[in-house]
Amino acid sequence: MLNERSLKTLQGVHPDLVKVVHKADAITDLEFLIVDGVRDKKRQRELVAAGASTTLRSRHLTGHAIDFMPVVNGEVSGKWPAYWPIVEAFEKAAKELAISIECGARWKKFPDGGHVQLTWKAYP
């Protein structure tokens, strides 16, 4: 079940992506936190400067992306194995809802384990 901070972080995020988040949460027994939703341009520039992002055209700027972190044994984990079952829950949820997403964990150039976004093609 999503905690209060995660629910607050979803404010301003596109309603279809919010539906996917809630469905993924219902599909999996694994705990995860939504740690980022809508960002402003200043924050995005900071992330690019720090090497945490590669673009100033982030889907976060328009509410079309979220970042999550797995929680393992009560602790937030950034370890790759913890992302995969949750990524799979997001993908299953999106498929069941017929909402087009992509998960950063599957990106080849800049893998981003906890990133989920609505596709550019379906949500320009």
Secondary structure by P-SEA (a helix, b strand, c coil): cccaaaaaaaccccaaaaaaaaaaaaaccbbbbbccccccaaaaaaaaaaccccccccccccccbbbbbbbcccccccccccaaaaaaaaaaaaaaaccccccccccccccccccccccccccc
